[in-house]
Amino acid sequence: MLYIVPPAAPDEKEKTRRRIRRMDRPDGLLQCNRCGGRAAATIEAGASVHNGRRTRGTVIHKDICAECYKRGLIVPMQVELKPIE
């Protein structure tokens, strides 16, 4: 038999994420399309520091969501939010 389970009520974290996604934001502000986070990260390979000066490495990922990256996901940040497919 097939039973259809109604969706569970969102928990506090999900309520907060939905509220943040709905908030107005300034033009050009990056925001994650998945979690609504606004912290961006850039991943570089081969970066180093010599005598207090930083040398840039090869950019692997630019402007990805830092919150999703902590969970092992690579989600590009977008200026405009688009529906997740």
Secondary structure as GFF3:
##gff-version 3
##sequence-region A 1 85
A	DSSP	alpha_helix	12	22	.	.	.	ID=ss1
A	DSSP	beta_strand	40	45	.	.	.	ID=ss2
A	DSSP	beta_strand	48	50	.	.	.	ID=ss3
A	DSSP	beta_strand	53	55	.	.	.	ID=ss4
A	DSSP	beta_strand	58	65	.	.	.	ID=ss5
A	DSSP	alpha_helix	66	70	.	.	.	ID=ss6
###
